[in-house]
Amino acid sequence: MSTTSRGPEQALTRADGSPIRVLAVDDESSLTELLSMALRYEGWEVSTAGSGSEAVRVAKEIEPDVVVLDMMLPDFDGLEVMRRIRQTAPLTPVIFLTAKDALTDRVSGLTAGGDDYVTKPFSLEELVARLRGLLRRSGASAAHENSVLTVGDLRLDEDSHEVSRAGEEIHLTATEFELLRYLMRNPRRVLSKAQILDRVWNYDFGGQSNVVELYISYLRKKIDADRPPMIQTMRGAGYMLKPA
């Protein structure tokens, strides 16, 4: 794990101006102490937990804006922690910490509903950058835009993060919302998997374009379910959103 001296970027806060609340979960106390130091430098409030059961308890107490969650914990794994936290706070963004290198292990957390992951050992700067991007996508940080995107009967409010189609409300995760927003800002335009990775995830995802396919399938189930399809696959080129 590496660190680099730098000045803080523009501070992110909650919409009401109060500090962002982060829950960092890892059974290595030295790691959570290091994370706490780096995240408090951002002006955020940081709570820590060393086990899954403790993480669930603390999450109920502080209602975090984002959770940094180790996949391997002494009592139960990170996926179970995420499931329990989301029973009471279903939209809480989660970024996983994992020591596993296999793609199937990395993607399993995303498949289960996680929003991002970093593989140990990692750079603190990289983790902070991921968190900042995730907080912006989730709407947990203060909003600076107030606009509504409309494509056909699909409507997305960038300020309130409300999405609807033909007047029916659609609930999206933070990453699904950002993916749909990118598609809606570029209607009738073919977007490659590389472009989507760069814009939605804000970093090189190791060339794993199947993560894009995974999230496109999530969106289709919610946006196009029992309706004329709007998300089109352009074979060999990418994806396009257009009115049905």
ABEGO torsion letter per residue (X at the ends): XBBBBBBBBBBBBBAAGBBBBBBBBBABAAAAAAAAAAAAAAGBBBBBBABAAAAAAAAAAAGBABBBBBABBAABBAAAAAAAAAAABAABBBBBBBABABAAAAAAAAAAGBABBBBOBBBAAAAAAAAAAAAAAAGABBBABBBBBBBEABBBBAAAGBBBBGGBBBBBBAAAAAAAAAAAABBGBBBBAAAAAAAAAGBBAGGBAAAAAAAAAAAAAAAABGBBBABBBBBGAEBBBBBX
